[in-house]
């Protein structure tokens, strides 16, 4: 049977391990959030550019005679 000191030591080791894992996960989450924000900003810029190009393309072309006439 484990002594109380051994149980406490195992619990402290478990808590220390879990704290380290939580810190690592938090760091990874922070990095992923930065990537998401960068991707969102790029998407916003691309959307604005696409809409601008789409508006330019909606202008009716001038009616002109083809050069071979």
C-alpha positions in Angstrom: 0.0 0.0 0.0 1.3 3.5 -0.9 2.2 5.8 1.8 0.6 9.2 1.9 3.9 10.9 0.9 4.2 8.7 -2.2 0.6 9.5 -3.2 1.2 13.2 -2.8 4.5 13.0 -4.8 2.6 11.2 -7.6 -0.1 13.8 -7.6 2.4 16.6 -7.7 4.2 15.0 -10.6 0.8 14.6 -12.4 -0.1 18.2 -11.8 3.3 19.4 -13.0 3.0 17.4 -16.2 -0.5 18.6 -16.8 0.6 22.3 -16.3 3.4 21.8 -18.8 1.0 20.3 -21.3 -1.6 23.1 -20.8 1.2 25.7 -21.4 2.3 24.0 -24.6 -1.3 23.8 -25.8 -1.9 27.4 -24.9 1.2 28.4 -26.9 0.1 26.4 -29.9 -3.4 27.9 -29.7 -1.9 31.4 -29.7 0.2 30.6 -32.8 -2.8 29.1 -34.6 -4.9 32.2 -33.7 -2.2 34.4 -35.3 -2.4 32.3 -38.5 -6.2 32.5 -38.5 -6.0 36.3 -38.1 -3.5 36.6 -40.9 -5.6 34.4 -43.2 -8.7 36.4 -42.4 -6.9 39.6 -43.2 -5.7 38.2 -46.6 -9.2 36.9 -47.3 -10.7 40.4 -46.6 -8.1 42.0 -49.0 -8.8 39.4 -51.7 -12.6 39.9 -51.3 -12.2 43.7 -51.7 -10.0 43.2 -54.7 -12.4 40.8 -56.3 -15.3 43.1 -55.7 -13.4 46.0 -57.2 -12.5 43.9 -60.3 -16.0 42.7 -60.6 -17.3 46.3 -60.6 -14.9 47.3 -63.3 -16.0 44.3 -65.4 -19.6 45.3 -65.2 -19.1 48.4 -67.2 -20.6 48.0 -70.6 -18.0 47.9 -73.4 -18.1 50.7 -75.8 -19.9 49.9 -79.1 -17.3 50.3 -81.8 -16.9 49.0 -85.3 -14.4 46.2 -85.6 -11.1 47.2 -87.3 -11.8 45.1 -90.4 -14.8 47.3 -91.5 
